[in-house]
Amino acid sequence: MNLQNDLILRAAKGEEIERYPVWLMRQAGRILPEYRAVRNSLSGFKELVETPELAAEVTIQPVDILEVDAAIIFSDILVVPEAMGLSYQMVEKKGPWFEETIRAESELSKLDDNIDVEDRLSYVTEAIRITNKELNGRVPLIGFAGAPWTIFCYMTEGQGSKTFSVARKILYTNPTLAHDLLNRITEVTIQYLHAQVDAGAHLVQVFDSWAGILGHEQYAEFGLKYLDRITEAIKDVPVTVFAKGAYSSMEAIADLSCNTVGLDWNMNMKEVREAIGEKRTLQGNLDPCALYSDHSEVERMTNNMLDSFISKRHIVNLGHGVYPDIDPEKVKTFIKTVKNYEIQF
C-alpha cells in the first residue's frame, strides 16, 4: 500500500523532506475525550489493549482529530513480560502491579520457555493489521516495545518506582541473574518487533523509560548491550531509540544501528546534534508541560525549538508522553505551528 504521507519515514532515513513531521508519544489516548469514551465503556485498560478492534480505533483517533503525521499502535510495553509468563495488572491511579517478580535464579522457573511470541501477542499484531486497513495509507503506523532494561525494572521491582532500587541492587549483587533475565527479555522483544513489522508496522520505537537511573558504565553493560542486539536485528524498517535521561550515553546510542535518537526535554538539541553529526535523525523534544501555556506561548516555544535545529534530520515530538490533563486544543496549536514552519536550509 502506497503511503499518502511518508514524511516521518523520509526524515528517519535522512532523505529530503519539505517540512518536519510531527507526532506525540502517548497520543493514542490520554488527552482525547473520544478515547475516554471508549476506555470508560470497558472493564479496564488491559481490556482495551487486548481488544484489537478497539485498540485500532483509539490508535486512529489522533490522526483524525490532531492531524499528526504518524499513528502509534495503542498497546503497552508490559505485554512482553506477560507473554513471558509474568502477568501484570494496571491499577487505576497507581500504575502497573506484578503479583510475582524475578529476584533470584530459582524464580526464573516462573517464566515460560520457548514461547510462541506471535501467538501470545496476536492481539497486538491483529490491531496493527486492522489499523492499517482503516488508515488506508494516510500515514505510517509506528510499532513499539520497551527496552530490556526498562522491562527488567518492572519484572524485578513488581511495580513503578522512583528509584528502582530492587532492580539496581540485582546488578550489583547478582549480575549473572541480571544478564540471564535481560537476555530472555531481549530475545522475546526481537521476536515481538519482527511480528509487528510483519503485521505492517512501518517503523518501530524502543522505549528505555528508566535509562536515566543507571550510571554511565552500568548503562553500557546492562542497557546498551541489549539495545545493540535489538537494533542489529531489526533491519526492515527504521528504528528509533528513546532512552529517557541517558544524557551521558547519547553518542553511544547514536552508534547503535538505529535511524533515530529520541531526546527528552532536558537534553540540549544543538549540543546533541553537534556531538553526533548528521549520522542520525533526532526526535523531540519540547517539554510536555509547555503545552499548559496559552496558545501564543505554545506557538512561540515551538518556533524557538524549531529555530534551534541545525539540520533537516528531525522528527518533531515532545520530550516525553503528552500528559492526560493537557488541552487537546493546545496540542493542535503545537502541531499546526510545526506544520506551518518553513525550513530555512
Secondary structure per residue as TSV (DSSP state, phi and psi in degrees):
chain	resnum	aa	ss	phi	psi
A	1	M	-	360.0	127.2
A	2	N	-	-75.7	136.5
A	3	L	-	-88.0	133.7
A	4	Q	S	-74.2	-29.5
A	5	N	-	-132.5	104.5
A	6	D	-	-113.7	23.4
A	7	L	H	-53.6	-46.0
A	8	I	H	-66.4	-33.9
A	9	L	H	-69.2	-42.4
A	10	R	H	-65.4	-41.1
A	11	A	H	-63.5	-42.0
A	12	A	H	-62.5	-33.7
A	13	K	T	-88.2	-2.0
A	14	G	T	76.4	22.3
A	15	E	-	-88.7	174.1
A	16	E	-	-65.9	135.8
A	17	I	-	-131.6	147.4
A	18	E	S	-89.0	-20.6
A	19	R	S	-156.6	166.1
A	20	Y	-	-75.2	132.9
A	21	P	-	-74.3	153.6
A	22	V	B	-142.0	135.4
A	23	W	-	-149.8	176.7
A	24	L	-	-130.5	138.5
A	25	M	T	-68.1	140.8
A	26	R	T	63.6	26.0
A	27	Q	-	-71.8	-27.1
A	28	A	S	-79.0	84.9
A	29	G	S	115.2	-152.3
A	30	R	T	61.3	-79.1
A	31	I	T	-86.6	-15.9
A	32	L	-	-91.2	127.5
A	33	P	H	-60.9	-28.9
A	34	E	H	-64.8	-36.2
A	35	Y	H	-65.9	-47.0
A	36	R	H	-62.2	-32.4
A	37	A	H	-62.6	-42.7
A	38	V	H	-68.1	-46.9
A	39	R	H	-60.6	-40.3
A	40	N	H	-73.3	-12.9
A	41	S	T	-85.7	-1.3
A	42	L	S	-116.2	170.9
A	43	S	S	-74.1	-25.8
A	44	G	-	178.7	177.9
A	45	F	H	-57.9	-44.5
A	46	K	H	-65.3	-31.9
A	47	E	H	-62.8	-37.8
A	48	L	H	-67.0	-44.2
A	49	V	H	-59.7	-37.7
A	50	E	T	-94.9	7.4
A	51	T	-	-112.1	97.9
A	52	P	H	-54.6	-41.6
A	53	E	H	-63.1	-40.7
A	54	L	H	-76.1	-37.7
A	55	A	H	-60.2	-40.6
A	56	A	H	-64.3	-41.5
A	57	E	H	-59.2	-47.7
A	58	V	H	-76.8	-20.3
A	59	T	H	-66.6	-37.8
A	60	I	H	-81.5	-25.0
A	61	Q	H	-49.9	-49.1
A	62	P	H	-67.5	-23.2
A	63	V	H	-68.5	-43.3
A	64	D	H	-69.7	-43.9
A	65	I	H	-92.1	-41.8
A	66	L	T	-97.8	-16.7
A	67	E	-	62.8	42.2
A	68	V	-	-72.7	164.3
A	69	D	S	-90.2	2.3
A	70	A	-	-158.4	150.8
A	71	A	E	-100.4	151.2
A	72	I	E	-125.6	129.6
A	73	I	-	-59.4	135.6
A	74	F	-	-77.0	115.8
A	75	S	-	-161.6	-157.2
A	76	D	-	-148.8	145.5
A	77	I	T	-66.3	-21.2
A	78	L	T	-83.8	5.0
A	79	V	H	-67.8	-22.4
A	80	V	H	-69.2	-53.9
A	81	P	H	-60.9	-31.9
A	82	E	H	-64.3	-41.8
A	83	A	H	-63.2	-28.1
A	84	M	T	-80.5	-8.4
A	85	G	T	112.7	1.9
A	86	L	-	-111.4	96.1
A	87	S	-	-80.1	157.2
A	88	Y	E	-134.0	162.2
A	89	Q	E	-121.7	148.3
A	90	M	E	-103.7	105.0
A	91	V	E	-86.9	126.5
A	92	E	T	-55.2	127.8
A	93	K	T	67.1	5.0
A	94	K	T	-122.2	-29.0
A	95	G	E	101.4	-162.9
A	96	P	E	-72.3	148.0
A	97	W	E	-140.4	124.6
A	98	F	E	-106.4	124.1
A	99	E	S	-68.6	-33.8
A	100	E	S	-119.2	149.5
A	101	T	-	-130.9	170.2
A	102	I	-	-115.7	108.1
A	103	R	-	-131.1	1.9
A	104	A	S	-152.0	157.3
A	105	E	G	-55.2	-37.8
A	106	S	G	-63.1	-23.5
A	107	E	G	-86.2	-6.7
A	108	L	G	-63.7	-20.8
A	109	S	G	-66.2	-14.8
A	110	K	G	-69.6	-19.0
A	111	L	S	-90.0	144.2
A	112	D	-	-81.6	142.1
A	113	D	S	-95.9	150.5
A	114	N	S	50.4	50.1
A	115	I	-	-78.5	154.6
A	116	D	-	-91.3	95.5
A	117	V	H	-62.1	-41.9
A	118	E	H	-62.9	-35.1
A	119	D	H	-72.9	-46.7
A	120	R	H	-68.8	-28.0
A	121	L	T	-112.7	30.3
A	122	S	H	-64.2	-25.5
A	123	Y	H	-65.7	-28.6
A	124	V	H	-74.7	-47.0
A	125	T	H	-66.1	-33.9
A	126	E	H	-66.8	-39.7
A	127	A	H	-61.7	-37.7
A	128	I	H	-64.0	-44.1
A	129	R	H	-63.5	-44.0
A	130	I	H	-64.1	-43.3
A	131	T	H	-60.7	-47.0
A	132	N	H	-62.4	-38.2
A	133	K	H	-63.0	-43.6
A	134	E	H	-72.2	-36.6
A	135	L	H	-68.0	-31.8
A	136	N	T	53.8	40.0
A	137	G	T	83.8	8.3
A	138	R	S	-64.2	-46.0
A	139	V	S	-145.1	162.0
A	140	P	-	-69.7	160.2
A	141	L	E	-115.3	128.3
A	142	I	E	-95.1	130.6
A	143	G	E	-99.7	166.7
A	144	F	E	-158.9	167.1
A	145	A	E	-155.3	160.4
A	146	G	E	-80.2	147.8
A	147	A	-	-69.6	151.9
A	148	P	H	-53.4	-42.6
A	149	W	H	-61.7	-43.4
A	150	T	H	-65.2	-41.8
A	151	I	H	-65.1	-40.4
A	152	F	H	-55.3	-43.0
A	153	C	H	-55.0	-47.9
A	154	Y	H	-72.1	-35.9
A	155	M	H	-71.4	-24.1
A	156	T	H	-98.0	-37.9
A	157	E	H	-78.9	-37.2
A	158	G	S	88.8	-5.8
A	159	Q	B	-168.4	174.6
A	160	G	-	-66.7	158.5
A	161	S	-	-159.8	152.3
A	162	K	S	-79.0	-27.4
A	163	T	S	-116.3	-24.4
A	164	F	-	47.4	48.7
A	165	S	H	-68.2	-30.2
A	166	V	H	-64.7	-46.3
A	167	A	H	-63.2	-44.5
A	168	R	H	-69.1	-32.9
A	169	K	H	-59.4	-40.6
A	170	I	H	-61.4	-35.4
A	171	L	H	-60.6	-33.1
A	172	Y	H	-86.9	-39.1
A	173	T	H	-93.5	-24.4
A	174	N	-	-150.0	66.2
A	175	P	H	-61.1	-26.2
A	176	T	H	-63.4	-46.0
A	177	L	H	-61.1	-43.8
A	178	A	H	-57.1	-48.0
A	179	H	H	-68.1	-35.7
A	180	D	H	-60.7	-49.6
A	181	L	H	-68.2	-42.4
A	182	L	H	-61.5	-37.4
A	183	N	H	-64.4	-43.8
A	184	R	H	-62.5	-44.5
A	185	I	H	-61.5	-42.5
A	186	T	H	-61.8	-45.0
A	187	E	H	-61.0	-44.1
A	188	V	H	-66.1	-40.4
A	189	T	H	-63.1	-41.9
A	190	I	H	-61.0	-45.9
A	191	Q	H	-61.5	-40.8
A	192	Y	H	-64.5	-44.9
A	193	L	H	-66.3	-39.0
A	194	H	H	-60.0	-40.9
A	195	A	H	-63.8	-39.1
A	196	Q	H	-65.0	-42.0
A	197	V	H	-65.1	-43.4
A	198	D	H	-61.5	-32.3
A	199	A	H	-78.4	-15.9
A	200	G	T	129.2	6.9
A	201	A	-	-65.2	132.2
A	202	H	S	-88.0	-20.6
A	203	L	E	-158.4	163.0
A	204	V	E	-133.4	151.0
A	205	Q	E	-124.4	137.8
A	206	V	E	-108.2	120.3
A	207	F	E	-96.8	115.2
A	208	D	E	-108.0	77.4
A	209	S	T	-63.3	-28.4
A	210	W	T	-111.4	23.6
A	211	A	G	-58.7	-37.1
A	212	G	G	-71.8	-7.5
A	213	I	G	-89.7	-3.3
A	214	L	S	-101.7	146.6
A	215	G	-	-70.0	168.8
A	216	H	H	-57.1	-49.5
A	217	E	H	-68.2	-40.2
A	218	Q	H	-66.2	-37.0
A	219	Y	H	-67.3	-36.1
A	220	A	I	-61.9	-39.6
A	221	E	I	-81.2	-42.6
A	222	F	I	-109.1	-4.3
A	223	G	I	-118.4	-65.9
A	224	L	I	-62.3	-35.6
A	225	K	H	-56.5	-38.2
A	226	Y	H	-86.2	-31.5
A	227	L	H	-63.7	-36.3
A	228	D	H	-60.3	-43.8
A	229	R	H	-63.1	-39.9
A	230	I	H	-67.2	-47.8
A	231	T	H	-68.0	-28.9
A	232	E	H	-71.6	-27.1
A	233	A	H	-84.9	-24.8
A	234	I	-	-101.4	105.3
A	235	K	-	-118.7	-14.5
A	236	D	S	-80.6	-22.3
A	237	V	S	-137.3	160.9
A	238	P	-	-62.5	146.7
A	239	V	E	-121.9	132.5
A	240	T	E	-110.6	135.9
A	241	V	E	-112.4	120.6
A	242	F	E	-115.5	103.2
A	243	A	E	-110.9	94.3
A	244	K	T	-65.1	127.3
A	245	G	T	81.5	2.0
A	246	A	-	-85.6	59.5
A	247	Y	G	-60.2	-42.1
A	248	S	G	-81.3	-2.6
A	249	S	G	-113.4	12.0
A	250	M	H	-60.1	-42.8
A	251	E	H	-66.4	-37.3
A	252	A	H	-67.8	-38.5
A	253	I	H	-64.1	-40.9
A	254	A	H	-66.3	-19.9
A	255	D	T	-82.6	-9.4
A	256	L	S	-67.6	164.0
A	257	S	S	-83.6	56.6
A	258	C	-	-115.6	167.2
A	259	N	S	-95.5	-35.0
A	260	T	E	-132.2	140.4
A	261	V	E	-113.6	119.7
A	262	G	E	-84.3	139.7
A	263	L	-	-116.3	139.3
A	264	D	-	-83.9	174.2
A	265	W	T	-72.5	-11.5
A	266	N	T	-87.0	-6.7
A	267	M	S	-91.4	140.8
A	268	N	-	-85.8	113.3
A	269	M	H	-58.3	-44.8
A	270	K	H	-66.2	-41.7
A	271	E	H	-63.9	-41.5
A	272	V	H	-65.3	-43.2
A	273	R	H	-61.5	-42.8
A	274	E	H	-66.1	-31.5
A	275	A	H	-74.0	-37.5
A	276	I	H	-104.6	-10.4
A	277	G	T	70.1	-149.1
A	278	E	T	-97.2	8.1
A	279	K	S	-75.5	-15.6
A	280	R	S	-135.2	150.3
A	281	T	E	-78.3	144.3
A	282	L	E	-106.4	146.9
A	283	Q	E	-126.8	135.9
A	284	G	E	134.7	-158.5
A	285	N	E	-151.0	41.5
A	286	L	E	-63.9	138.5
A	287	D	-	-58.6	123.9
A	288	P	G	-53.9	-32.3
A	289	C	G	-68.8	-17.6
A	290	A	G	-59.3	-26.5
A	291	L	G	-76.6	-2.3
A	292	Y	G	-80.7	-14.2
A	293	S	S	-70.0	171.5
A	294	D	-	-73.8	168.8
A	295	H	H	-60.3	-41.5
A	296	S	H	-66.1	-34.8
A	297	E	H	-72.7	-38.3
A	298	V	H	-59.1	-43.9
A	299	E	H	-63.7	-43.2
A	300	R	H	-63.6	-47.0
A	301	M	H	-67.4	-35.6
A	302	T	H	-65.7	-44.2
A	303	N	H	-64.1	-37.4
A	304	N	H	-61.4	-41.4
A	305	M	H	-63.4	-46.2
A	306	L	H	-63.1	-37.6
A	307	D	H	-65.3	-23.5
A	308	S	T	-78.8	-12.7
A	309	F	-	-68.8	137.6
A	310	I	-	-119.2	21.4
A	311	S	S	-157.5	155.8
A	312	K	S	-77.9	-13.1
A	313	R	-	-78.7	72.6
A	314	H	E	-140.4	142.3
A	315	I	E	-117.8	124.1
A	316	V	E	-85.0	136.1
A	317	N	E	-158.8	177.7
A	318	L	E	-82.4	171.0
A	319	G	S	-84.6	1.4
A	320	H	S	-167.4	-175.6
A	321	G	-	-67.9	148.1
A	322	V	-	-64.5	139.2
A	323	Y	-	-82.7	146.9
A	324	P	T	-66.2	-21.4
A	325	D	T	-99.3	14.2
A	326	I	S	-80.3	138.2
A	327	D	-	-65.7	122.0
A	328	P	H	-55.6	-28.2
A	329	E	H	-66.7	-31.9
A	330	K	H	-68.9	-37.2
A	331	V	H	-62.7	-41.1
A	332	K	H	-62.3	-37.5
A	333	T	H	-63.5	-43.7
A	334	F	H	-57.7	-49.5
A	335	I	H	-65.9	-43.8
A	336	K	H	-62.6	-39.7
A	337	T	H	-61.7	-42.4
A	338	V	H	-63.3	-44.2
A	339	K	H	-67.6	-28.8
A	340	N	H	-87.0	-7.9
A	341	Y	-	-74.9	134.1
A	342	E	-	-96.3	120.4
A	343	I	-	-65.9	131.6
A	344	Q	-	-93.9	0.2
A	345	F	-	-144.1	360.0
